[in-house]
Amino acid sequence: MALYITDQCVNCDVCEPVCPNRAISQGPQVYTIAPALCTECIGHHDEPQCVQVCPVECIFIDPQHVESRATLESKYQRLTGATP
C-alpha cells in the first residue's frame, strides 16, 4: 500500500527529505505522496521514514492503493534497479 498525507499536515517540511524514493512533494495545500513511487520504505528501512518523523501523525496507509509486501518489494526493485 502506498501512504497518504491528510489535511492535518502543517507543512513542517520534515517528511520530504527523508523519503528515499522522492515520493513526497509539496501539493497545493499540503504535502502529497505519489503512490507510484511510495514503497513504504521497503528495501530502504524497516519502517516508513515519513511516518517516523511526522510531528502531527497525519500519514496513513492509503486504502485506495492497496499493495502487498511482494508488490512493494517489486516496486522498490524497479525504482532502484536492485536485484532480488
N, CA, C and O atoms as CSV, one atom per row, in Angstrom:
chain,resi,resn,atom,element,x,y,z
A,1,MET,N,N,0.833,-1.178,0.000
A,1,MET,CA,C,0.000,0.000,0.000
A,1,MET,C,C,0.878,1.241,0.000
A,1,MET,O,O,1.945,1.265,0.613
A,2,ALA,N,N,0.441,2.205,-0.653
A,2,ALA,CA,C,1.107,3.498,-0.574
A,2,ALA,C,C,0.577,4.215,0.667
A,2,ALA,O,O,-0.424,3.816,1.262
A,3,LEU,N,N,1.257,5.250,1.024
A,3,LEU,CA,C,0.827,6.073,2.150
A,3,LEU,C,C,0.200,7.343,1.604
A,3,LEU,O,O,0.383,7.676,0.433
A,4,TYR,N,N,-0.540,8.056,2.450
A,4,TYR,CA,C,-1.057,9.354,2.059
A,4,TYR,C,C,-0.980,10.300,3.244
A,4,TYR,O,O,-0.899,9.867,4.394
A,5,ILE,N,N,-1.004,11.577,2.959
A,5,ILE,CA,C,-0.911,12.621,3.973
A,5,ILE,C,C,-2.266,13.313,4.048
A,5,ILE,O,O,-2.815,13.735,3.030
A,6,THR,N,N,-2.801,13.424,5.264
A,6,THR,CA,C,-4.109,14.046,5.445
A,6,THR,C,C,-3.999,15.566,5.461
A,6,THR,O,O,-2.902,16.125,5.453
A,7,ASP,N,N,-5.147,16.216,5.484
A,7,ASP,CA,C,-5.156,17.678,5.527
A,7,ASP,C,C,-4.770,18.225,6.899
A,7,ASP,O,O,-4.800,19.437,7.111
A,8,GLN,N,N,-4.414,17.354,7.818
A,8,GLN,CA,C,-3.899,17.785,9.112
A,8,GLN,C,C,-2.425,18.195,9.021
A,8,GLN,O,O,-1.863,18.716,9.984
A,9,CYS,N,N,-1.813,17.961,7.878
A,9,CYS,CA,C,-0.413,18.320,7.643
A,9,CYS,C,C,-0.203,19.811,7.915
A,9,CYS,O,O,-0.997,20.654,7.497
A,10,VAL,N,N,0.884,20.113,8.624
A,10,VAL,CA,C,1.205,21.512,8.950
A,10,VAL,C,C,2.344,22.051,8.073
A,10,VAL,O,O,2.883,23.126,8.337
A,11,ASN,N,N,2.702,21.299,7.036
A,11,ASN,CA,C,3.760,21.716,6.106
A,11,ASN,C,C,5.065,22.038,6.826
A,11,ASN,O,O,5.691,23.068,6.575
A,12,CYS,N,N,5.461,21.147,7.715
A,12,CYS,CA,C,6.676,21.371,8.508
A,12,CYS,C,C,7.951,21.033,7.742
A,12,CYS,O,O,9.049,21.349,8.199
A,13,ASP,N,N,7.816,20.397,6.588
A,13,ASP,CA,C,8.934,20.100,5.694
A,13,ASP,C,C,9.865,18.982,6.166
A,13,ASP,O,O,10.959,18.846,5.618
A,14,VAL,N,N,9.479,18.180,7.155
A,14,VAL,CA,C,10.396,17.129,7.606
A,14,VAL,C,C,10.235,15.819,6.848
A,14,VAL,O,O,11.170,15.019,6.821
A,15,CYS,N,N,9.092,15.573,6.236
A,15,CYS,CA,C,8.870,14.286,5.559
A,15,CYS,C,C,9.560,14.198,4.197
A,15,CYS,O,O,10.117,13.157,3.848
A,16,GLU,N,N,9.523,15.260,3.450
A,16,GLU,CA,C,10.056,15.223,2.084
A,16,GLU,C,C,11.519,14.781,2.011
A,16,GLU,O,O,11.831,13.901,1.208
A,17,PRO,N,N,12.426,15.343,2.803
A,17,PRO,CA,C,13.835,14.949,2.665
A,17,PRO,C,C,14.160,13.536,3.142
A,17,PRO,O,O,15.201,12.996,2.768
A,18,VAL,N,N,13.300,12.918,3.959
A,18,VAL,CA,C,13.612,11.568,4.440
A,18,VAL,C,C,13.075,10.469,3.531
A,18,VAL,O,O,13.353,9.293,3.763
A,19,CYS,N,N,12.322,10.823,2.515
A,19,CYS,CA,C,11.754,9.817,1.605
A,19,CYS,C,C,12.828,9.332,0.629
A,19,CYS,O,O,13.306,10.106,-0.200
A,20,PRO,N,N,13.208,8.050,0.723
A,20,PRO,CA,C,14.270,7.548,-0.151
A,20,PRO,C,C,13.865,7.441,-1.623
A,20,PRO,O,O,14.725,7.366,-2.501
A,21,ASN,N,N,12.570,7.434,-1.891
A,21,ASN,CA,C,12.094,7.299,-3.271
A,21,ASN,C,C,11.646,8.620,-3.887
A,21,ASN,O,O,11.180,8.653,-5.026
A,22,ARG,N,N,11.788,9.695,-3.140
A,22,ARG,CA,C,11.335,11.011,-3.600
A,22,ARG,C,C,9.861,10.999,-3.980
A,22,ARG,O,O,9.449,11.628,-4.954
A,23,ALA,N,N,9.076,10.271,-3.193
A,23,ALA,CA,C,7.644,10.155,-3.451
A,23,ALA,C,C,6.849,11.318,-2.871
A,23,ALA,O,O,5.685,11.507,-3.224
A,24,ILE,N,N,7.459,12.095,-1.990
A,24,ILE,CA,C,6.747,13.181,-1.309
A,24,ILE,C,C,7.098,14.516,-1.947
A,24,ILE,O,O,8.263,14.828,-2.194
A,25,SER,N,N,6.047,15.297,-2.206
A,25,SER,CA,C,6.261,16.632,-2.767
A,25,SER,C,C,5.203,17.581,-2.220
A,25,SER,O,O,4.177,17.156,-1.688
A,26,GLN,N,N,5.470,18.861,-2.361
A,26,GLN,CA,C,4.512,19.865,-1.885
A,26,GLN,C,C,3.325,19.910,-2.832
A,26,GLN,O,O,3.491,20.115,-4.035
A,27,GLY,N,N,2.139,19.720,-2.296
A,27,GLY,CA,C,0.917,19.821,-3.074
A,27,GLY,C,C,0.338,21.220,-2.962
A,27,GLY,O,O,0.980,22.107,-2.397
A,28,PRO,N,N,-0.859,21.437,-3.488
A,28,PRO,CA,C,-1.465,22.767,-3.442
A,28,PRO,C,C,-1.732,23.265,-2.015
A,28,PRO,O,O,-1.620,24.459,-1.738
A,29,GLN,N,N,-2.083,22.346,-1.123
A,29,GLN,CA,C,-2.384,22.725,0.263
A,29,GLN,C,C,-1.388,22.116,1.247
A,29,GLN,O,O,-0.859,22.801,2.122
A,30,VAL,N,N,-1.147,20.826,1.087
A,30,VAL,CA,C,-0.260,20.074,1.982
A,30,VAL,C,C,0.639,19.177,1.146
A,30,VAL,O,O,0.460,19.064,-0.067
A,31,TYR,N,N,1.592,18.547,1.788
A,31,TYR,CA,C,2.453,17.603,1.083
A,31,TYR,C,C,1.626,16.421,0.575
A,31,TYR,O,O,0.608,16.062,1.166
A,32,THR,N,N,2.075,15.827,-0.522
A,32,THR,CA,C,1.397,14.671,-1.091
A,32,THR,C,C,2.416,13.553,-1.322
A,32,THR,O,O,3.621,13.792,-1.402
A,33,ILE,N,N,1.900,12.337,-1.426
A,33,ILE,CA,C,2.746,11.176,-1.690
A,33,ILE,C,C,2.298,10.546,-3.000
A,33,ILE,O,O,1.122,10.222,-3.164
A,34,ALA,N,N,3.227,10.371,-3.930
A,34,ALA,CA,C,2.921,9.738,-5.216
A,34,ALA,C,C,2.863,8.231,-5.025
A,34,ALA,O,O,3.888,7.616,-4.728
A,35,PRO,N,N,1.696,7.618,-5.184
A,35,PRO,CA,C,1.559,6.180,-4.968
A,35,PRO,C,C,2.497,5.343,-5.839
A,35,PRO,O,O,2.954,4.282,-5.412
A,36,ALA,N,N,2.783,5.804,-7.039
A,36,ALA,CA,C,3.658,5.048,-7.938
A,36,ALA,C,C,5.099,4.997,-7.440
A,36,ALA,O,O,5.873,4.142,-7.870
A,37,LEU,N,N,5.463,5.908,-6.535
A,37,LEU,CA,C,6.834,5.950,-6.024
A,37,LEU,C,C,6.951,5.466,-4.576
A,37,LEU,O,O,8.052,5.168,-4.112
A,38,CYS,N,N,5.844,5.386,-3.872
A,38,CYS,CA,C,5.881,5.018,-2.450
A,38,CYS,C,C,5.976,3.508,-2.269
A,38,CYS,O,O,5.140,2.755,-2.769
A,39,THR,N,N,7.004,3.080,-1.549
A,39,THR,CA,C,7.168,1.657,-1.210
A,39,THR,C,C,7.068,1.444,0.298
A,39,THR,O,O,7.415,0.376,0.803
A,40,GLU,N,N,6.593,2.465,1.015
A,40,GLU,CA,C,6.560,2.434,2.476
A,40,GLU,C,C,7.959,2.176,3.033
A,40,GLU,O,O,8.113,1.616,4.119
A,41,CYS,N,N,8.946,2.578,2.300
A,41,CYS,CA,C,10.369,2.449,2.625
A,41,CYS,C,C,10.872,1.004,2.604
A,41,CYS,O,O,11.992,0.738,3.041
A,42,ILE,N,N,10.061,0.070,2.102
A,42,ILE,CA,C,10.522,-1.313,1.960
A,42,ILE,C,C,11.728,-1.314,1.032
A,42,ILE,O,O,11.715,-0.698,-0.034
A,43,GLY,N,N,12.767,-2.019,1.458
A,43,GLY,CA,C,14.012,-2.061,0.708
A,43,GLY,C,C,15.020,-1.043,1.203
A,43,GLY,O,O,16.220,-1.182,0.964
A,44,HIS,N,N,14.540,-0.025,1.889
A,44,HIS,CA,C,15.416,1.022,2.413
A,44,HIS,C,C,15.492,0.985,3.939
A,44,HIS,O,O,16.578,1.034,4.516
A,45,HIS,N,N,14.334,0.899,4.580
A,45,HIS,CA,C,14.238,0.985,6.037
A,45,HIS,C,C,13.187,-0.009,6.550
A,45,HIS,O,O,12.375,-0.523,5.781
A,46,ASP,N,N,13.218,-0.265,7.849
A,46,ASP,CA,C,12.245,-1.168,8.460
A,46,ASP,C,C,10.858,-0.549,8.594
A,46,ASP,O,O,9.855,-1.262,8.616
A,47,GLU,N,N,10.803,0.767,8.683
A,47,GLU,CA,C,9.531,1.475,8.844
A,47,GLU,C,C,9.531,2.704,7.947
A,47,GLU,O,O,10.588,3.251,7.634
A,48,PRO,N,N,8.333,3.142,7.532
A,48,PRO,CA,C,8.261,4.348,6.704
A,48,PRO,C,C,8.861,5.543,7.448
A,48,PRO,O,O,8.428,5.886,8.548
A,49,GLN,N,N,9.841,6.154,6.842
A,49,GLN,CA,C,10.542,7.256,7.490
A,49,GLN,C,C,9.671,8.490,7.659
A,49,GLN,O,O,9.809,9.211,8.647
A,50,CYS,N,N,8.784,8.742,6.718
A,50,CYS,CA,C,7.914,9.912,6.837
A,50,CYS,C,C,7.014,9.796,8.063
A,50,CYS,O,O,6.771,10.779,8.763
A,51,VAL,N,N,6.524,8.583,8.312
A,51,VAL,CA,C,5.675,8.349,9.485
A,51,VAL,C,C,6.489,8.568,10.758
A,51,VAL,O,O,5.985,9.127,11.732
A,52,GLN,N,N,7.732,8.132,10.750
A,52,GLN,CA,C,8.596,8.270,11.915
A,52,GLN,C,C,8.860,9.723,12.287
A,52,GLN,O,O,8.926,10.050,13.472
A,53,VAL,N,N,9.012,10.601,11.298
A,53,VAL,CA,C,9.380,11.983,11.592
A,53,VAL,C,C,8.199,12.946,11.673
A,53,VAL,O,O,8.367,14.081,12.121
A,54,CYS,N,N,7.033,12.528,11.258
A,54,CYS,CA,C,5.865,13.424,11.223
A,54,CYS,C,C,5.450,13.829,12.641
A,54,CYS,O,O,5.079,12.971,13.442
A,55,PRO,N,N,5.509,15.120,12.955
A,55,PRO,CA,C,5.167,15.558,14.305
A,55,PRO,C,C,3.674,15.593,14.601
A,55,PRO,O,O,3.285,15.640,15.768
A,56,VAL,N,N,2.829,15.570,13.574
A,56,VAL,CA,C,1.385,15.637,13.806
A,56,VAL,C,C,0.672,14.323,13.476
A,56,VAL,O,O,-0.555,14.246,13.538
A,57,GLU,N,N,1.442,13.298,13.129
A,57,GLU,CA,C,0.892,11.969,12.854
A,57,GLU,C,C,-0.270,12.017,11.852
A,57,GLU,O,O,-1.387,11.592,12.147
A,58,CYS,N,N,0.029,12.547,10.663
A,58,CYS,CA,C,-1.005,12.685,9.635
A,58,CYS,C,C,-0.722,11.848,8.391
A,58,CYS,O,O,-1.267,12.128,7.324
A,59,ILE,N,N,0.125,10.823,8.515
A,59,ILE,CA,C,0.462,9.979,7.369
A,59,ILE,C,C,-0.042,8.565,7.646
A,59,ILE,O,O,0.310,7.949,8.652
A,60,PHE,N,N,-0.875,8.064,6.731
A,60,PHE,CA,C,-1.535,6.781,6.933
A,60,PHE,C,C,-1.478,5.916,5.673
A,60,PHE,O,O,-1.136,6.392,4.590
A,61,ILE,N,N,-1.820,4.640,5.838
A,61,ILE,CA,C,-1.962,3.720,4.708
A,61,ILE,C,C,-3.091,4.230,3.821
A,61,ILE,O,O,-4.159,4.592,4.316
A,62,ASP,N,N,-2.862,4.259,2.532
A,62,ASP,CA,C,-3.863,4.730,1.579
A,62,ASP,C,C,-4.743,3.563,1.135
A,62,ASP,O,O,-4.278,2.701,0.389
A,63,PRO,N,N,-6.003,3.515,1.577
A,63,PRO,CA,C,-6.878,2.397,1.209
A,63,PRO,C,C,-7.192,2.339,-0.284
A,63,PRO,O,O,-7.678,1.318,-0.772
A,64,GLN,N,N,-6.924,3.410,-1.009
A,64,GLN,CA,C,-7.176,3.422,-2.451
A,64,GLN,C,C,-6.016,2.837,-3.248
A,64,GLN,O,O,-6.124,2.649,-4.460
A,65,HIS,N,N,-4.904,2.549,-2.568
A,65,HIS,CA,C,-3.726,1.992,-3.237
A,65,HIS,C,C,-3.197,0.798,-2.442
A,65,HIS,O,O,-2.094,0.840,-1.896
A,66,VAL,N,N,-3.985,-0.243,-2.388
A,66,VAL,CA,C,-3.630,-1.441,-1.634
A,66,VAL,C,C,-2.596,-2.248,-2.423
A,66,VAL,O,O,-2.805,-2.584,-3.589
A,67,GLU,N,N,-1.472,-2.551,-1.755
A,67,GLU,CA,C,-0.410,-3.338,-2.374
A,67,GLU,C,C,0.150,-4.301,-1.337
A,67,GLU,O,O,0.271,-3.955,-0.162
A,68,SER,N,N,0.486,-5.492,-1.767
A,68,SER,CA,C,1.089,-6.470,-0.870
A,68,SER,C,C,2.554,-6.133,-0.646
A,68,SER,O,O,3.128,-5.310,-1.360
A,69,ARG,N,N,3.148,-6.765,0.337
A,69,ARG,CA,C,4.577,-6.565,0.586
A,69,ARG,C,C,5.384,-6.971,-0.652
A,69,ARG,O,O,6.351,-6.300,-1.012
A,70,ALA,N,N,4.987,-8.062,-1.297
A,70,ALA,CA,C,5.696,-8.511,-2.504
A,70,ALA,C,C,5.611,-7.464,-3.613
A,70,ALA,O,O,6.586,-7.238,-4.330
A,71,THR,N,N,4.466,-6.833,-3.753
A,71,THR,CA,C,4.305,-5.783,-4.757
A,71,THR,C,C,5.189,-4.590,-4.428
A,71,THR,O,O,5.821,-4.013,-5.313
A,72,LEU,N,N,5.233,-4.219,-3.145
A,72,LEU,CA,C,6.087,-3.106,-2.726
A,72,LEU,C,C,7.564,-3.430,-2.940
A,72,LEU,O,O,8.341,-2.559,-3.331
A,73,GLU,N,N,7.952,-4.677,-2.684
A,73,GLU,CA,C,9.337,-5.087,-2.925
A,73,GLU,C,C,9.672,-5.016,-4.408
A,73,GLU,O,O,10.757,-4.574,-4.784
A,74,SER,N,N,8.732,-5.455,-5.255
A,74,SER,CA,C,8.942,-5.372,-6.706
A,74,SER,C,C,9.057,-3.923,-7.163
A,74,SER,O,O,9.879,-3.597,-8.019
A,75,LYS,N,N,8.229,-3.057,-6.588
A,75,LYS,CA,C,8.284,-1.642,-6.928
A,75,LYS,C,C,9.638,-1.059,-6.521
A,75,LYS,O,O,10.239,-0.291,-7.273
A,76,TYR,N,N,10.115,-1.427,-5.329
A,76,TYR,CA,C,11.437,-0.976,-4.864
A,76,TYR,C,C,12.516,-1.411,-5.863
A,76,TYR,O,O,13.374,-0.612,-6.236
A,77,GLN,N,N,12.472,-2.673,-6.293
A,77,GLN,CA,C,13.458,-3.178,-7.233
A,77,GLN,C,C,13.400,-2.431,-8.558
A,77,GLN,O,O,14.434,-2.108,-9.142
A,78,ARG,N,N,12.199,-2.162,-9.025
A,78,ARG,CA,C,12.016,-1.432,-10.289
A,78,ARG,C,C,12.547,0.008,-10.164
A,78,ARG,O,O,13.216,0.509,-11.069
A,79,LEU,N,N,12.245,0.657,-9.047
A,79,LEU,CA,C,12.648,2.049,-8.868
A,79,LEU,C,C,14.145,2.216,-8.666
A,79,LEU,O,O,14.725,3.215,-9.091
A,80,THR,N,N,14.772,1.239,-8.018
A,80,THR,CA,C,16.189,1.381,-7.683
A,80,THR,C,C,17.119,0.577,-8.570
A,80,THR,O,O,18.328,0.809,-8.565
A,81,GLY,N,N,16.578,-0.363,-9.329
A,81,GLY,CA,C,17.414,-1.225,-10.149
A,81,GLY,C,C,18.046,-2.340,-9.354
A,81,GLY,O,O,18.929,-3.041,-9.849
A,82,ALA,N,N,17.589,-2.515,-8.094
A,82,ALA,CA,C,18.114,-3.588,-7.240
A,82,ALA,C,C,17.670,-4.939,-7.771
A,82,ALA,O,O,16.608,-5.064,-8.380
A,83,THR,N,N,18.488,-5.937,-7.536
A,83,THR,CA,C,18.121,-7.291,-7.946
A,83,THR,C,C,17.634,-8.065,-6.722
A,83,THR,O,O,18.105,-7.833,-5.608
A,84,PRO,N,N,16.695,-8.980,-6.929
A,84,PRO,CA,C,16.140,-9.744,-5.793
A,84,PRO,C,C,17.157,-10.628,-5.116
A,84,PRO,O,O,16.829,-11.321,-4.153
